[in-house]
């Protein structure tokens, strides 16, 4: 069992930057594949980025590729999402997620993740 707590959300102008953090409880953080998802009002939960357990492999959703960077610090039990060149369409609640059971694959489907944080709101004004 792992508990996830996101932080770092807020209001930012278009073109600005934010860094989200996801702190995990437990001693097995280094064994989890971790991901970021987001959900805007009236829309389905959308894949943002995923990182493998070591932090050495990543994958991004098409809408954020080249602007967002996911990273993972296994010593601090924390995952990050650096968001640059933010756009109004990035406005959403951002969730971090963890997947146990290593397969070597970088999943992008919410159903593939076992644990979720409570979410943090990101609002980008135009």
ABEGO torsion letter per residue (X at the ends): XBBBBBBGBEBBBBGBBBBBBBBBBEAAAAABBBBBBBBBBGBBBBBABBBBAAGABBBBBAAABGABBBBBBAAAGBBBBBBBGBBAAABBBBBBBBBBGBAGBBBABAAABABBBAEBBBBBBX
